[in-house]
Amino acid sequence: MITFDPFWNTLKEKNITVYELLEKRNFSHGTYDSIKKNKNVTLNTIDQLCKILDCQVEDIIKFENIDD
C-alpha cells in the first residue's frame, strides 16, 4: 500500500503549513483530502508536490507491504 506518511514530515521540515499549501500555493483542496485519506492521486500531483516542497518522491510517499 502506498501511504503519504513522509509527506506530513516533509511539510513540517519545510515549515509549510496546510494553509500555505492550499491557499498560497494553490494546491487543490480535493487532492489534499485524498492525500489525508491515503487515496489515489496522479503522478502529476506527486510531481507538483515535489516542486512545491523542493523534495524527492520518497519525501512524499512510501510503500508499505500490508500482506506481511
All heavy atoms as a GROMACS GRO file, in nm:
protein
  568
    1MET      N    1   0.085  -0.118   0.000
    1MET     CA    2   0.000   0.000   0.000
    1MET      C    3   0.089   0.124   0.000
    1MET      O    4   0.188   0.130   0.072
    1MET     CB    5  -0.089  -0.002   0.124
    1MET     CG    6  -0.176   0.120   0.137
    1MET     SD    7  -0.301   0.097   0.263
    1MET     CE    8  -0.240   0.208   0.384
    2ILE      N    9   0.054   0.219  -0.080
    2ILE     CA   10   0.124   0.348  -0.083
    2ILE      C   11   0.063   0.438   0.024
    2ILE      O   12  -0.058   0.452   0.031
    2ILE     CB   13   0.112   0.416  -0.221
    2ILE    CG1   14   0.169   0.328  -0.332
    2ILE    CG2   15   0.176   0.553  -0.220
    2ILE    CD1   16   0.318   0.309  -0.328
    3THR      N   17   0.149   0.499   0.105
    3THR     CA   18   0.100   0.593   0.206
    3THR      C   19   0.170   0.727   0.189
    3THR      O   20   0.276   0.737   0.127
    3THR     CB   21   0.124   0.543   0.350
    3THR    OG1   22   0.264   0.548   0.377
    3THR    CG2   23   0.070   0.404   0.370
    4PHE      N   24   0.109   0.828   0.246
    4PHE     CA   25   0.164   0.963   0.240
    4PHE      C   26   0.229   1.004   0.372
    4PHE      O   27   0.247   1.123   0.398
    4PHE     CB   28   0.054   1.063   0.203
    4PHE     CG   29   0.008   1.047   0.061
    4PHE    CD1   30  -0.100   0.967   0.030
    4PHE    CD2   31   0.074   1.110  -0.042
    4PHE    CE1   32  -0.142   0.950  -0.101
    4PHE    CE2   33   0.034   1.095  -0.173
    4PHE     CZ   34  -0.075   1.014  -0.203
    5ASP      N   35   0.266   0.906   0.452
    5ASP     CA   36   0.328   0.937   0.582
    5ASP      C   37   0.449   1.031   0.570
    5ASP      O   38   0.460   1.126   0.647
    5ASP     CB   39   0.367   0.809   0.655
    5ASP     CG   40   0.246   0.728   0.698
    5ASP    OD1   41   0.133   0.782   0.699
    5ASP    OD2   42   0.264   0.609   0.731
    6PRO      N   43   0.538   1.010   0.472
    6PRO     CA   44   0.652   1.102   0.461
    6PRO      C   45   0.612   1.247   0.428
    6PRO      O   46   0.682   1.341   0.464
    6PRO     CB   47   0.736   1.044   0.348
    6PRO     CG   48   0.694   0.903   0.336
    6PRO     CD   49   0.550   0.900   0.377
    7PHE      N   50   0.499   1.262   0.360
    7PHE     CA   51   0.452   1.395   0.321
    7PHE      C   52   0.435   1.487   0.441
    7PHE      O   53   0.477   1.603   0.439
    7PHE     CB   54   0.319   1.382   0.245
    7PHE     CG   55   0.248   1.510   0.221
    7PHE    CD1   56   0.297   1.602   0.130
    7PHE    CD2   57   0.131   1.541   0.290
    7PHE    CE1   58   0.229   1.722   0.106
    7PHE    CE2   59   0.064   1.660   0.267
    7PHE     CZ   60   0.113   1.750   0.176
    8TRP      N   61   0.376   1.433   0.548
    8TRP     CA   62   0.350   1.515   0.667
    8TRP      C   63   0.480   1.559   0.733
    8TRP      O   64   0.491   1.674   0.777
    8TRP     CB   65   0.260   1.438   0.765
    8TRP     CG   66   0.137   1.390   0.695
    8TRP    CD1   67   0.106   1.262   0.663
    8TRP    CD2   68   0.032   1.471   0.640
    8TRP    NE1   69  -0.013   1.258   0.594
    8TRP    CE2   70  -0.061   1.385   0.579
    8TRP    CE3   71   0.007   1.608   0.639
    8TRP    CZ2   72  -0.176   1.431   0.517
    8TRP    CZ3   73  -0.108   1.654   0.577
    8TRP    CH2   74  -0.198   1.566   0.517
    9ASN      N   75   0.578   1.471   0.736
    9ASN     CA   76   0.709   1.508   0.791
    9ASN      C   77   0.779   1.612   0.704
    9ASN      O   78   0.841   1.704   0.756
    9ASN     CB   79   0.798   1.384   0.805
    9ASN     CG   80   0.747   1.288   0.909
    9ASN    OD1   81   0.686   1.328   1.007
    9ASN    ND2   82   0.771   1.159   0.887
   10THR      N   83   0.766   1.596   0.573
   10THR     CA   84   0.830   1.691   0.481
   10THR      C   85   0.767   1.828   0.495
   10THR      O   86   0.839   1.930   0.495
   10THR     CB   87   0.820   1.639   0.336
   10THR    OG1   88   0.883   1.510   0.329
   10THR    CG2   89   0.887   1.734   0.239
   11LEU      N   90   0.634   1.835   0.505
   11LEU     CA   91   0.568   1.965   0.527
   11LEU      C   92   0.625   2.032   0.651
   11LEU      O   93   0.658   2.152   0.648
   11LEU     CB   94   0.418   1.947   0.546
   11LEU     CG   95   0.326   1.948   0.427
   11LEU    CD1   96   0.182   1.933   0.471
   11LEU    CD2   97   0.343   2.072   0.342
   12LYS      N   98   0.637   1.957   0.758
   12LYS     CA   99   0.687   2.011   0.884
   12LYS      C  100   0.832   2.057   0.870
   12LYS      O  101   0.868   2.167   0.913
   12LYS     CB  102   0.675   1.906   0.994
   12LYS     CG  103   0.710   1.955   1.130
   12LYS     CD  104   0.686   1.848   1.235
   12LYS     CE  105   0.721   1.902   1.373
   12LYS     NZ  106   0.695   1.803   1.477
   13GLU      N  107   0.916   1.974   0.807
   13GLU     CA  108   1.058   2.007   0.789
   13GLU      C  109   1.076   2.132   0.704
   13GLU      O  110   1.170   2.210   0.726
   13GLU     CB  111   1.132   1.891   0.724
   13GLU     CG  112   1.151   1.773   0.816
   13GLU     CD  113   1.207   1.651   0.745
   13GLU    OE1  114   1.240   1.659   0.624
   13GLU    OE2  115   1.216   1.546   0.809
   14LYS      N  116   0.989   2.150   0.606
   14LYS     CA  117   0.997   2.266   0.516
   14LYS      C  118   0.924   2.388   0.571
   14LYS      O  119   0.921   2.493   0.506
   14LYS     CB  120   0.940   2.230   0.378
   14LYS     CG  121   1.010   2.115   0.309
   14LYS     CD  122   1.144   2.155   0.255
   14LYS     CE  123   1.206   2.041   0.178
   14LYS     NZ  124   1.322   2.081   0.101
   15ASN      N  125   0.865   2.373   0.690
   15ASN     CA  126   0.790   2.482   0.753
   15ASN      C  127   0.680   2.537   0.663
   15ASN      O  128   0.661   2.659   0.653
   15ASN     CB  129   0.884   2.595   0.797
   15ASN     CG  130   0.974   2.552   0.909
   15ASN    OD1  131   0.931   2.487   1.003
   15ASN    ND2  132   1.102   2.587   0.898
   16ILE      N  133   0.609   2.446   0.599
   16ILE     CA  134   0.496   2.484   0.514
   16ILE      C  135   0.369   2.434   0.581
   16ILE      O  136   0.355   2.314   0.607
   16ILE     CB  137   0.511   2.427   0.372
   16ILE    CG1  138   0.633   2.489   0.304
   16ILE    CG2  139   0.384   2.452   0.291
   16ILE    CD1  140   0.661   2.437   0.166
   17THR      N  141   0.279   2.524   0.610
   17THR     CA  142   0.154   2.486   0.673
   17THR      C  143   0.055   2.437   0.568
   17THR      O  144   0.071   2.465   0.448
   17THR     CB  145   0.090   2.606   0.747
   17THR    OG1  146   0.056   2.707   0.650
   17THR    CG2  147   0.185   2.664   0.853
   18VAL      N  148  -0.047   2.368   0.613
   18VAL     CA  149  -0.152   2.324   0.523
   18VAL      C  150  -0.220   2.446   0.460
   18VAL      O  151  -0.249   2.447   0.341
   18VAL     CB  152  -0.254   2.234   0.596
   18VAL    CG1  153  -0.374   2.204   0.509
   18VAL    CG2  154  -0.188   2.106   0.643
   19TYR      N  155  -0.240   2.550   0.540
   19TYR     CA  156  -0.299   2.674   0.487
   19TYR      C  157  -0.216   2.729   0.372
   19TYR      O  158  -0.269   2.764   0.267
   19TYR     CB  159  -0.311   2.779   0.598
   19TYR     CG  160  -0.358   2.913   0.546
   19TYR    CD1  161  -0.492   2.937   0.524
   19TYR    CD2  162  -0.266   3.014   0.516
   19TYR    CE1  163  -0.536   3.059   0.473
   19TYR    CE2  164  -0.308   3.136   0.466
   19TYR     CZ  165  -0.444   3.158   0.444
   19TYR     OH  166  -0.486   3.278   0.393
   20GLU      N  167  -0.084   2.736   0.392
   20GLU     CA  168   0.004   2.788   0.286
   20GLU      C  169  -0.004   2.700   0.162
   20GLU      O  170  -0.011   2.751   0.050
   20GLU     CB  171   0.148   2.797   0.335
   20GLU     CG  172   0.241   2.852   0.229
   20GLU     CD  173   0.384   2.866   0.275
   20GLU    OE1  174   0.411   2.857   0.396
   20GLU    OE2  175   0.470   2.886   0.188
   21LEU      N  176  -0.002   2.570   0.181
   21LEU     CA  177  -0.009   2.477   0.068
   21LEU      C  178  -0.137   2.499  -0.012
   21LEU      O  179  -0.133   2.508  -0.134
   21LEU     CB  180  -0.002   2.333   0.120
   21LEU     CG  181  -0.005   2.223   0.015
   21LEU    CD1  182   0.124   2.225  -0.068
   21LEU    CD2  183  -0.024   2.088   0.080
   22LEU      N  184  -0.248   2.512   0.057
   22LEU     CA  185  -0.378   2.524  -0.010
   22LEU      C  186  -0.405   2.663  -0.064
   22LEU      O  187  -0.451   2.679  -0.177
   22LEU     CB  188  -0.490   2.482   0.085
   22LEU     CG  189  -0.488   2.337   0.132
   22LEU    CD1  190  -0.595   2.314   0.237
   22LEU    CD2  191  -0.502   2.241   0.017
   23GLU      N  192  -0.380   2.764   0.016
   23GLU     CA  193  -0.420   2.900  -0.021
   23GLU      C  194  -0.312   2.979  -0.095
   23GLU      O  195  -0.342   3.049  -0.191
   23GLU     CB  196  -0.464   2.978   0.103
   23GLU     CG  197  -0.579   2.912   0.180
   23GLU     CD  198  -0.705   2.892   0.097
   23GLU    OE1  199  -0.736   2.976   0.010
   23GLU    OE2  200  -0.774   2.790   0.120
   24LYS      N  201  -0.188   2.966  -0.053
   24LYS     CA  202  -0.082   3.044  -0.115
   24LYS      C  203  -0.015   2.972  -0.231
   24LYS      O  204   0.039   3.036  -0.321
   24LYS     CB  205   0.023   3.083  -0.011
   24LYS     CG  206  -0.032   3.176   0.095
   24LYS     CD  207   0.075   3.219   0.192
   24LYS     CE  208   0.017   3.316   0.296
   24LYS     NZ  209   0.119   3.356   0.393
   25ARG      N  210  -0.017   2.839  -0.227
   25ARG     CA  211   0.046   2.760  -0.334
   25ARG      C  212  -0.058   2.701  -0.429
   25ARG      O  213  -0.025   2.625  -0.519
   25ARG     CB  214   0.131   2.647  -0.276
   25ARG     CG  215   0.232   2.689  -0.172
   25ARG     CD  216   0.354   2.756  -0.233
   25ARG     NE  217   0.451   2.791  -0.131
   25ARG     CZ  218   0.572   2.740  -0.120
   25ARG    NH1  219   0.615   2.652  -0.207
   25ARG    NH2  220   0.652   2.779  -0.024
   26ASN      N  221  -0.185   2.736  -0.408
   26ASN     CA  222  -0.297   2.696  -0.494
   26ASN      C  223  -0.307   2.545  -0.514
   26ASN      O  224  -0.340   2.497  -0.622
   26ASN     CB  225  -0.288   2.766  -0.630
   26ASN     CG  226  -0.302   2.915  -0.617
   26ASN    OD1  227  -0.385   2.963  -0.542
   26ASN    ND2  228  -0.219   2.989  -0.687
   27PHE      N  229  -0.280   2.470  -0.408
   27PHE     CA  230  -0.293   2.325  -0.415
   27PHE      C  231  -0.441   2.290  -0.395
   27PHE      O  232  -0.510   2.350  -0.314
   27PHE     CB  233  -0.206   2.258  -0.307
   27PHE     CG  234  -0.188   2.112  -0.326
   27PHE    CD1  235  -0.103   2.064  -0.424
   27PHE    CD2  236  -0.257   2.022  -0.247
   27PHE    CE1  237  -0.087   1.927  -0.443
   27PHE    CE2  238  -0.241   1.885  -0.265
   27PHE     CZ  239  -0.155   1.839  -0.363
   28SER      N  240  -0.488   2.192  -0.468
   28SER     CA  241  -0.629   2.154  -0.467
   28SER      C  242  -0.674   2.101  -0.331
   28SER      O  243  -0.610   2.012  -0.274
   28SER     CB  244  -0.654   2.047  -0.574
   28SER     OG  245  -0.776   1.982  -0.553
   29HIS      N  246  -0.785   2.155  -0.282
   29HIS     CA  247  -0.843   2.107  -0.156
   29HIS      C  248  -0.886   1.960  -0.168
   29HIS      O  249  -0.867   1.882  -0.074
   29HIS     CB  250  -0.963   2.193  -0.116
   29HIS     CG  251  -0.926   2.329  -0.068
   29HIS    ND1  252  -0.931   2.365   0.063
   29HIS    CD2  253  -0.882   2.439  -0.136
   29HIS    CE1  254  -0.892   2.491   0.076
   29HIS    NE2  255  -0.863   2.538  -0.044
   30GLY      N  256  -0.943   1.923  -0.282
   30GLY     CA  257  -0.985   1.786  -0.305
   30GLY      C  258  -0.869   1.688  -0.306
   30GLY      O  259  -0.876   1.579  -0.250
   31THR      N  260  -0.761   1.729  -0.370
   31THR     CA  261  -0.641   1.644  -0.374
   31THR      C  262  -0.580   1.633  -0.235
   31THR      O  263  -0.537   1.525  -0.194
   31THR     CB  264  -0.539   1.700  -0.475
   31THR    OG1  265  -0.601   1.708  -0.604
   31THR    CG2  266  -0.417   1.612  -0.484
   32TYR      N  267  -0.580   1.743  -0.163
   32TYR     CA  268  -0.530   1.740  -0.025
   32TYR      C  269  -0.612   1.641   0.058
   32TYR      O  270  -0.556   1.562   0.135
   32TYR     CB  271  -0.533   1.879   0.038
   32TYR     CG  272  -0.500   1.876   0.184
   32TYR    CD1  273  -0.369   1.861   0.227
   32TYR    CD2  274  -0.601   1.885   0.280
   32TYR    CE1  275  -0.340   1.855   0.362
   32TYR    CE2  276  -0.573   1.879   0.415
   32TYR     CZ  277  -0.442   1.865   0.455
   32TYR     OH  278  -0.413   1.858   0.589
   33ASP      N  279  -0.742   1.642   0.040
   33ASP     CA  280  -0.829   1.550   0.112
   33ASP      C  281  -0.796   1.405   0.077
   33ASP      O  282  -0.795   1.318   0.164
   33ASP     CB  283  -0.976   1.581   0.082
   33ASP     CG  284  -1.071   1.507   0.172
   33ASP    OD1  285  -1.054   1.514   0.296
   33ASP    OD2  286  -1.163   1.441   0.119
   34SER      N  287  -0.767   1.378  -0.051
   34SER     CA  288  -0.728   1.244  -0.093
   34SER      C  289  -0.599   1.200  -0.026
   34SER      O  290  -0.586   1.086   0.019
   34SER     CB  291  -0.712   1.238  -0.245
   34SER     OG  292  -0.835   1.254  -0.310
   35ILE      N  293  -0.503   1.291  -0.017
   35ILE     CA  294  -0.376   1.260   0.048
   35ILE      C  295  -0.400   1.230   0.196
   35ILE      O  296  -0.345   1.135   0.251
   35ILE     CB  297  -0.277   1.376   0.030
   35ILE    CG1  298  -0.232   1.382  -0.116
   35ILE    CG2  299  -0.158   1.364   0.125
   35ILE    CD1  300  -0.151   1.505  -0.151
   36LYS      N  301  -0.483   1.310   0.258
   36LYS     CA  302  -0.513   1.292   0.401
   36LYS      C  303  -0.573   1.153   0.427
   36LYS      O  304  -0.547   1.094   0.531
   36LYS     CB  305  -0.612   1.401   0.443
   36LYS     CG  306  -0.600   1.444   0.586
   36LYS     CD  307  -0.671   1.575   0.610
   36LYS     CE  308  -0.820   1.560   0.610
   36LYS     NZ  309  -0.891   1.677   0.660
   37LYS      N  310  -0.648   1.102   0.331
   37LYS     CA  311  -0.714   0.973   0.345
   37LYS      C  312  -0.636   0.859   0.279
   37LYS      O  313  -0.688   0.749   0.264
   37LYS     CB  314  -0.854   0.980   0.286
   37LYS     CG  315  -0.944   1.077   0.360
   37LYS     CD  316  -1.079   1.090   0.293
   37LYS     CE  317  -1.166   1.191   0.367
   37LYS     NZ  318  -1.292   1.214   0.298
   38ASN      N  319  -0.512   0.887   0.236
   38ASN     CA  320  -0.428   0.788   0.167
   38ASN      C  321  -0.498   0.728   0.045
   38ASN      O  322  -0.487   0.609   0.017
   38ASN     CB  323  -0.381   0.677   0.260
   38ASN     CG  324  -0.260   0.716   0.341
   38ASN    OD1  325  -0.174   0.790   0.293
   38ASN    ND2  326  -0.254   0.670   0.463
   39LYS      N  327  -0.568   0.812  -0.029
   39LYS     CA  328  -0.635   0.768  -0.151
   39LYS      C  329  -0.545   0.798  -0.271
   39LYS      O  330  -0.445   0.867  -0.260
   39LYS     CB  331  -0.770   0.837  -0.165
   39LYS     CG  332  -0.866   0.798  -0.055
   39LYS     CD  333  -1.006   0.831  -0.089
   39LYS     CE  334  -1.096   0.776   0.020
   39LYS     NZ  335  -1.232   0.770  -0.021
   40ASN      N  336  -0.585   0.747  -0.386
   40ASN     CA  337  -0.505   0.763  -0.507
   40ASN      C  338  -0.495   0.908  -0.551
   40ASN      O  339  -0.593   0.983  -0.546
   40ASN     CB  340  -0.567   0.683  -0.622
   40ASN     CG  341  -0.561   0.535  -0.600
   40ASN    OD1  342  -0.480   0.486  -0.522
   40ASN    ND2  343  -0.649   0.462  -0.666
   41VAL      N  344  -0.376   0.945  -0.597
   41VAL     CA  345  -0.354   1.072  -0.664
   41VAL      C  346  -0.271   1.044  -0.788
   41VAL      O  347  -0.210   0.937  -0.800
   41VAL     CB  348  -0.282   1.176  -0.574
   41VAL    CG1  349  -0.364   1.211  -0.452
   41VAL    CG2  350  -0.144   1.129  -0.533
   42THR      N  351  -0.266   1.138  -0.878
   42THR     CA  352  -0.193   1.118  -1.002
   42THR      C  353  -0.044   1.144  -0.982
   42THR      O  354  -0.002   1.208  -0.885
   42THR     CB  355  -0.244   1.214  -1.112
   42THR    OG1  356  -0.212   1.349  -1.073
   42THR    CG2  357  -0.394   1.199  -1.134
   43LEU      N  358   0.034   1.094  -1.076
   43LEU     CA  359   0.177   1.124  -1.074
   43LEU      C  360   0.201   1.273  -1.094
   43LEU      O  361   0.298   1.328  -1.042
   43LEU     CB  362   0.250   1.044  -1.182
   43LEU     CG  363   0.267   0.896  -1.153
   43LEU    CD1  364   0.330   0.825  -1.273
   43LEU    CD2  365   0.352   0.875  -1.030
   44ASN      N  366   0.111   1.338  -1.165
   44ASN     CA  367   0.121   1.482  -1.182
   44ASN      C  368   0.113   1.552  -1.046
   44ASN      O  369   0.184   1.649  -1.021
   44ASN     CB  370   0.011   1.533  -1.276
   44ASN     CG  371   0.026   1.679  -1.307
   44ASN    OD1  372   0.132   1.724  -1.348
   44ASN    ND2  373  -0.081   1.754  -1.288
   45THR      N  374   0.027   1.502  -0.958
   45THR     CA  375   0.015   1.558  -0.823
   45THR      C  376   0.144   1.537  -0.745
   45THR      O  377   0.192   1.630  -0.678
   45THR     CB  378  -0.103   1.493  -0.748
   45THR    OG1  379  -0.224   1.526  -0.817
   45THR    CG2  380  -0.111   1.541  -0.605
   46ILE      N  381   0.203   1.418  -0.754
   46ILE     CA  382   0.329   1.391  -0.686
   46ILE      C  383   0.437   1.485  -0.739
   46ILE      O  384   0.515   1.543  -0.662
   46ILE     CB  385   0.371   1.243  -0.704
   46ILE    CG1  386   0.265   1.148  -0.651
   46ILE    CG2  387   0.507   1.218  -0.641
   46ILE    CD1  388   0.237   1.159  -0.504
   47ASP      N  389   0.440   1.503  -0.870
   47ASP     CA  390   0.535   1.595  -0.932
   47ASP      C  391   0.515   1.737  -0.881
   47ASP      O  392   0.611   1.807  -0.847
   47ASP     CB  393   0.518   1.590  -1.085
   47ASP     CG  394   0.614   1.679  -1.158
   47ASP    OD1  395   0.737   1.655  -1.148
   47ASP    OD2  396   0.567   1.773  -1.227
   48GLN      N  397   0.391   1.780  -0.874
   48GLN     CA  398   0.358   1.914  -0.824
   48GLN      C  399   0.406   1.933  -0.680
   48GLN      O  400   0.466   2.035  -0.646
   48GLN     CB  401   0.208   1.937  -0.834
   48GLN     CG  402   0.162   2.074  -0.791
   48GLN     CD  403   0.010   2.088  -0.795
   48GLN    OE1  404  -0.064   1.990  -0.805
   48GLN    NE2  405  -0.037   2.211  -0.786
   49LEU      N  406   0.381   1.833  -0.596
   49LEU     CA  407   0.424   1.841  -0.456
   49LEU      C  408   0.576   1.845  -0.445
   49LEU      O  409   0.631   1.920  -0.363
   49LEU     CB  410   0.368   1.724  -0.376
   49LEU     CG  411   0.221   1.733  -0.342
   49LEU    CD1  412   0.172   1.601  -0.282
   49LEU    CD2  413   0.195   1.848  -0.247
   50CYS      N  414   0.644   1.766  -0.526
   50CYS     CA  415   0.791   1.766  -0.525
   50CYS      C  416   0.845   1.904  -0.562
   50CYS      O  417   0.942   1.951  -0.503
   50CYS     CB  418   0.847   1.660  -0.618
   50CYS     SG  419   0.829   1.492  -0.557
   51LYS      N  420   0.782   1.970  -0.656
   51LYS     CA  421   0.823   2.105  -0.696
   51LYS      C  422   0.794   2.205  -0.585
   51LYS      O  423   0.878   2.289  -0.552
   51LYS     CB  424   0.755   2.146  -0.826
   51LYS     CG  425   0.807   2.072  -0.946
   51LYS     CD  426   0.730   2.108  -1.071
   51LYS     CE  427   0.777   2.024  -1.189
   51LYS     NZ  428   0.693   2.041  -1.307
   52ILE      N  429   0.674   2.200  -0.530
   52ILE     CA  430   0.635   2.292  -0.423
   52ILE      C  431   0.727   2.278  -0.303
   52ILE      O  432   0.773   2.378  -0.245
   52ILE     CB  433   0.489   2.270  -0.380
   52ILE    CG1  434   0.393   2.315  -0.492
   52ILE    CG2  435   0.457   2.344  -0.250
   52ILE    CD1  436   0.247   2.276  -0.467
   53LEU      N  437   0.755   2.153  -0.264
   53LEU     CA  438   0.832   2.126  -0.143
   53LEU      C  439   0.982   2.113  -0.169
   53LEU      O  440   1.058   2.095  -0.075
   53LEU     CB  441   0.779   1.999  -0.076
   53LEU     CG  442   0.634   2.004  -0.030
   53LEU    CD1  443   0.588   1.868   0.020
   53LEU    CD2  444   0.614   2.111   0.075
   54ASP      N  445   1.021   2.120  -0.297
   54ASP     CA  446   1.162   2.105  -0.334
   54ASP      C  447   1.220   1.978  -0.270
   54ASP      O  448   1.313   1.984  -0.189
   54ASP     CB  449   1.243   2.228  -0.294
   54ASP     CG  450   1.385   2.223  -0.349
   54ASP    OD1  451   1.406   2.161  -0.456
   54ASP    OD2  452   1.475   2.279  -0.283
   55CYS      N  453   1.160   1.864  -0.306
   55CYS     CA  454   1.198   1.738  -0.245
   55CYS      C  455   1.190   1.624  -0.348
   55CYS      O  456   1.156   1.647  -0.463
   55CYS     CB  457   1.109   1.708  -0.126
   55CYS     SG  458   0.936   1.677  -0.167
   56GLN      N  459   1.220   1.504  -0.303
   56GLN     CA  460   1.215   1.385  -0.386
   56GLN      C  461   1.085   1.309  -0.360
   56GLN      O  462   1.018   1.330  -0.259
   56GLN     CB  463   1.335   1.294  -0.355
   56GLN     CG  464   1.468   1.360  -0.381
   56GLN     CD  465   1.486   1.396  -0.528
   56GLN    OE1  466   1.464   1.313  -0.616
   56GLN    NE2  467   1.523   1.519  -0.554
   57VAL      N  468   1.053   1.217  -0.451
   57VAL     CA  469   0.930   1.138  -0.440
   57VAL      C  470   0.922   1.066  -0.306
   57VAL      O  471   0.816   1.064  -0.242
   57VAL     CB  472   0.919   1.037  -0.557
   57VAL    CG1  473   0.803   0.942  -0.537
   57VAL    CG2  474   0.907   1.109  -0.690
   58GLU      N  475   1.033   1.011  -0.260
   58GLU     CA  476   1.031   0.937  -0.134
   58GLU      C  477   1.007   1.027  -0.013
   58GLU      O  478   0.981   0.978   0.097
   58GLU     CB  479   1.160   0.855  -0.116
   58GLU     CG  480   1.286   0.935  -0.117
   58GLU     CD  481   1.348   0.953  -0.256
   58GLU    OE1  482   1.280   0.930  -0.358
   58GLU    OE2  483   1.465   0.992  -0.261
   59ASP      N  484   1.012   1.158  -0.033
   59ASP     CA  485   0.976   1.252   0.073
   59ASP      C  486   0.825   1.278   0.078
   59ASP      O  487   0.776   1.348   0.167
   59ASP     CB  488   1.049   1.385   0.053
   59ASP     CG  489   1.200   1.370   0.060
   59ASP    OD1  490   1.247   1.290   0.143
   59ASP    OD2  491   1.270   1.438  -0.017
   60ILE      N  492   0.753   1.221  -0.019
   60ILE     CA  493   0.609   1.239  -0.030
   60ILE      C  494   0.534   1.109  -0.001
   60ILE      O  495   0.434   1.108   0.071
   60ILE     CB  496   0.569   1.289  -0.171
   60ILE    CG1  497   0.643   1.417  -0.208
   60ILE    CG2  498   0.418   1.305  -0.183
   60ILE    CD1  499   0.603   1.538  -0.130
   61ILE      N  500   0.581   1.000  -0.060
   61ILE     CA  501   0.512   0.872  -0.048
   61ILE      C  502   0.608   0.761  -0.008
   61ILE      O  503   0.728   0.773  -0.025
   61ILE     CB  504   0.442   0.832  -0.180
   61ILE    CG1  505   0.542   0.821  -0.294
   61ILE    CG2  506   0.328   0.926  -0.212
   61ILE    CD1  507   0.485   0.768  -0.424
   62LYS      N  508   0.550   0.652   0.043
   62LYS     CA  509   0.628   0.531   0.067
   62LYS      C  510   0.538   0.410   0.048
   62LYS      O  511   0.415   0.419   0.060
   62LYS     CB  512   0.693   0.530   0.204
   62LYS     CG  513   0.599   0.504   0.319
   62LYS     CD  514   0.678   0.495   0.448
   62LYS     CE  515   0.585   0.468   0.565
   62LYS     NZ  516   0.657   0.452   0.690
   63PHE      N  517   0.602   0.297   0.019
   63PHE     CA  518   0.530   0.172   0.002
   63PHE      C  519   0.540   0.091   0.130
   63PHE      O  520   0.648   0.076   0.187
   63PHE     CB  521   0.589   0.091  -0.114
   63PHE     CG  522   0.531  -0.047  -0.125
   63PHE    CD1  523   0.404  -0.065  -0.177
   63PHE    CD2  524   0.603  -0.156  -0.082
   63PHE    CE1  525   0.350  -0.193  -0.186
   63PHE    CE2  526   0.550  -0.284  -0.090
   63PHE     CZ  527   0.423  -0.302  -0.142
   64GLU      N  528   0.425   0.042   0.177
   64GLU     CA  529   0.420  -0.046   0.292
   64GLU      C  530   0.351  -0.174   0.250
   64GLU      O  531   0.237  -0.171   0.203
   64GLU     CB  532   0.343   0.018   0.408
   64GLU     CG  533   0.411   0.139   0.466
   64GLU     CD  534   0.332   0.201   0.579
   64GLU    OE1  535   0.214   0.162   0.601
   64GLU    OE2  536   0.386   0.290   0.645
   65ASN      N  537   0.420  -0.286   0.267
   65ASN     CA  538   0.362  -0.415   0.231
   65ASN      C  539   0.273  -0.461   0.345
   65ASN      O  540   0.321  -0.500   0.451
   65ASN     CB  541   0.473  -0.517   0.204
   65ASN     CG  542   0.419  -0.643   0.141
   65ASN    OD1  543   0.298  -0.666   0.138
   65ASN    ND2  544   0.508  -0.726   0.094
   66ILE      N  545   0.142  -0.456   0.325
   66ILE     CA  546   0.048  -0.491   0.430
   66ILE      C  547   0.014  -0.639   0.431
   66ILE      O  548  -0.059  -0.686   0.515
   66ILE     CB  549  -0.081  -0.407   0.425
   66ILE    CG1  550  -0.150  -0.426   0.290
   66ILE    CG2  551  -0.050  -0.261   0.451
   66ILE    CD1  552  -0.286  -0.360   0.281
   67ASP      N  553   0.070  -0.714   0.336
   67ASP     CA  554   0.043  -0.858   0.327
   67ASP      C  555   0.128  -0.938   0.424
   67ASP      O  556   0.105  -1.055   0.442
   67ASP     CB  557   0.068  -0.909   0.184
   67ASP     CG  558  -0.034  -0.851   0.086
   67ASP    OD1  559  -0.144  -0.816   0.130
   67ASP    OD2  560  -0.002  -0.843  -0.032
   68ASP      N  561   0.227  -0.875   0.485
   68ASP     CA  562   0.316  -0.948   0.578
   68ASP      C  563   0.248  -0.979   0.708
   68ASP      O  564   0.175  -0.916   0.768
   68ASP     CB  565   0.443  -0.866   0.605
   68ASP     CG  566   0.533  -0.865   0.483
   68ASP    OD1  567   0.514  -0.948   0.394
   68ASP    OD2  568   0.623  -0.780   0.479
   0.00000   0.00000   0.00000
